[in-house]
Amino acid sequence: MTFESEIMSTAFGSDRWKATANALFEATGLSLAVMDSSACSVIDSVNHCPFCDLAVRRVGGAQKMCFDDPPEFLPRSTTETSCRSGLPNYITPIYIDGDIVCTIVVGGFVSSTRERKRLFEKLLAFGVEEDIAREGVRSIPILPKRQVEALVRMVVSNAKDALERASERIRLEQAVSELEVFVEAGREFTERRGIGQDLLEGVLTKGMAVAGADSGSLMLRRAGTDLLEIVAPRGETSNGTHGEVVRFGDGIAGKVAENGRSVLVTGESELLVHSRRPGRHISSAVSVPLSRAGEILGVLNLNISDPNRRLTGDDVRLIERYAYMAAVTIDNARKHRATERAMFELMHLSELAKMLSGVSDTDEVITIANSVIEKTFDFNIGGVVITGWGRDEATITVQRDTSSDAVIHVLGVALGRDLDAEPLERVRTVTHRGELIDDPFDPDEWNVLPVELVINNSVMGYLFVAGGTGQHFDSDDRRLLAGLADHLALAIDKTAMLKRMRDDMAKTLAALTITLDASEHASPGHSDRVMDYAMALGKELDLSIEQVELLRFAGLLHDVGKTGISEEILLKPSKLTDDEMSEVRRHPEIGASIVDQIDFLNAIAPIIMHHHERWDGTGYPMKLSGTDIPHLARILAIADSFDTMTSETPYRRRMSFAEAREELRSGAGSQFDPALVDSFIRAMDRKALAGSTGLFTEHRTSGPQLPL
């Protein structure tokens, strides 16, 4: 299975994606399919169009795809087209690493009763009985295209989110698997005190596991010679037999030993072909030197036969780190201290990986990184400089009293940048062990060790340590710092991606609320403003970031249940009957049931369910009272009511802010939590004093109000 197919299998086989797809179908009746890049072969689907089901079954044909031929669609955008039955369909391509891997197809609806009539007549022409045909076309939802387009954007965003999460999960699993191999190898190697065949076999076996290789060989240098001897071959496509000898400079392995540099060969390179035996098939191979302190101890050769698995530069760097550990192990009788240092590195990398695995905030990642550096190295100044992910800042730890000018010098050396001409936007300093002082310093006395934070071949920052006179950093320190930097870069990239995903999700849901607002007599931007009011009250109450985020999405989706209410009722210009009012009052339960089926939204289900409860117990749907009403639901109730009061509708004039404030006060203790009313008004006053624009100002009564 290729990496892309594994991502799609994981993404669209997940419970979260299926819950999202099923929720869309249950809320709208639309059919949803994930198809291959030709848009003809189904990868995953929810709901078959009832029209095609009836028509195909009647004529006795096998179930076909929605399209007879691959339809044309625009790259990186949504294309409206028609299926072979003439129903509208929306096709959106999804990309991974710049390549289209699948398409999202949403359809199975009509835009008018006239279109339903046309389908009814078509079914009769196929010979379908009138009653069955009538029931079939009634099951096809009538939806305005604008609403479907908004739903398509939501589905596409969810698909991209599912693919990104699947990619992150697979990469994380690969990283954990690689780390487990390292830790297991380290545990086994530390128990060895001599070089036996079992150790040599173990070095090769674990090296193959690190690279995902299916064959290879371990070659060691014969003492006092320039000869490499194969001491452990493995697999049908290994590089030779046990005891076979190669001179330095001969073949790929000999050149690696002579130059001390790794060689990666892929595809149909002449070097790769020259190294084959008859009948062998190798798609990529790597030879890595086993060296210690400049001395070549041997060469590790690893081969890949699977044409879908190609070694990359990142793989080579990982293998080189493993090869170094293997070289230290093989040489441990002479350099046992070096072996202990390698184990020390693995423990710290493992500790850092575990600490970072559950972190979703970039600042927390940086704090953890500084803590690990502080425990691992002896230095005057150390820390993290971020120049990517929308940041330009440094967070440094001072372990000993240090000149302030020395900090600027060290940061400049670490970045390779003149900070006098181009200063950092922010420098945060932790001085719990040392202080910044106004002493002169000599730049020549400072030794700075920086390593790059690299993601997707772009330098996004630096990890560094620096010391004054008498402090030096060797290759062991550089390697350990580089290992820490690899984990740190991935963690920061993950947290930045999560933030983008949360923001993108909020924007997508905000776009969806346009259709919700349009489905009733709601002022444009109602859901947006309810979100703003609720979040502002949450911040006034000093709620956690997680709780404020729940208010963010609950505000946007608090009226999503109205998609299950007849538009005839929602758009009725006159007063509703008791039965109609009872129907409208079902929308909190409908909305809660919709979001409860989506893993990343089910936490807001109780908020949506109870945002129409009243403090005195006369609300709906469960007539809860007082503190039995969930806290965040009480907050949302105030935000929703305030915007309803201050918004214009065809049957009610809008209140001024002053009138709405008094209305909130009069409802405190009966409709609203009185303490929360006071806090909301304080938040309004604070925003007004700060000269806020937009939030807590008299809004216009027309035009969309989406977040920037």
Sequence and secondary structure as in RCSB ss.txt:
>XXXX:A:sequence
MTFESEIMSTAFGSDRWKATANALFEATGLSLAVMDSSACSVIDSVNHCPFCDLAVRRVGGAQKMCFDDPPEFLP
RSTTETSCRSGLPNYITPIYIDGDIVCTIVVGGFVSSTRERKRLFEKLLAFGVEEDIAREGVRSIPILPKRQVEA
LVRMVVSNAKDALERASERIRLEQAVSELEVFVEAGREFTERRGIGQDLLEGVLTKGMAVAGADSGSLMLRRAGT
DLLEIVAPRGETSNGTHGEVVRFGDGIAGKVAENGRSVLVTGESELLVHSRRPGRHISSAVSVPLSRAGEILGVL
NLNISDPNRRLTGDDVRLIERYAYMAAVTIDNARKHRATERAMFELMHLSELAKMLSGVSDTDEVITIANSVIEK
TFDFNIGGVVITGWGRDEATITVQRDTSSDAVIHVLGVALGRDLDAEPLERVRTVTHRGELIDDPFDPDEWNVLP
VELVINNSVMGYLFVAGGTGQHFDSDDRRLLAGLADHLALAIDKTAMLKRMRDDMAKTLAALTITLDASEHASPG
HSDRVMDYAMALGKELDLSIEQVELLRFAGLLHDVGKTGISEEILLKPSKLTDDEMSEVRRHPEIGASIVDQIDF
LNAIAPIIMHHHERWDGTGYPMKLSGTDIPHLARILAIADSFDTMTSETPYRRRMSFAEAREELRSGAGSQFDPA
LVDSFIRAMDRKALAGSTGLFTEHRTSGPQLPL
>XXXX:A:secstr
  HHHHHHHHHHTSHHHHHHHHHHHHHH  EEEEE TTS SEEEEE   HHHHHHHHHHT     S SS     T
TS EEEE TTS EEEEEEEEETTEEEEEEEEE  BSSHHHHHHHHHHHHHTT  HHHHHHHHHTS B  HHHHHH
HHHHHHHHHHHHHHHHHHHHHHHHHHHHHHHHHHHHHHHHT  S  HHHHHHHHHHHHHHHT SEEEEEEE TTS
SEEEEEEEESTT SS TT EEETTSHHHHHHHHH   EEEETT HHHHHT  TT   SEEEEEEEEETTEEEEEE
EEEE  TT    HHHHHHHHHHHHHHHHHHTTTT HHHHHHHHHHHHHHHHHHHHHHT   HHHHHHHHHHHHHH
H   SEEEEEE STT  EEEEEESS EEHHHHHHHHHHHHTS TTTS  SEEEEE SS  EE     GGG EEEE
EEEEETTEEEEEEEEEE TT    HHHHHHHHHHHHHHHHHHHHHHHHHHHHHHHHHHHHHHHHHHHHTTT  TT
HHHHHHHHHHHHHHHTT  HHHHHHHHHHHHHTTGGGGGS HHHHT SS   HHHHHHHTTHHHHHHHHHHTSTT
TGGGHHHHHTTT  TTS  SSS   GGGS HHHHHHHHHHHHHHHTS BTTB    HHHHHHHHHHHBTTTB HH
HHHHHHHHHHHHHHTT  STTS   SSS     
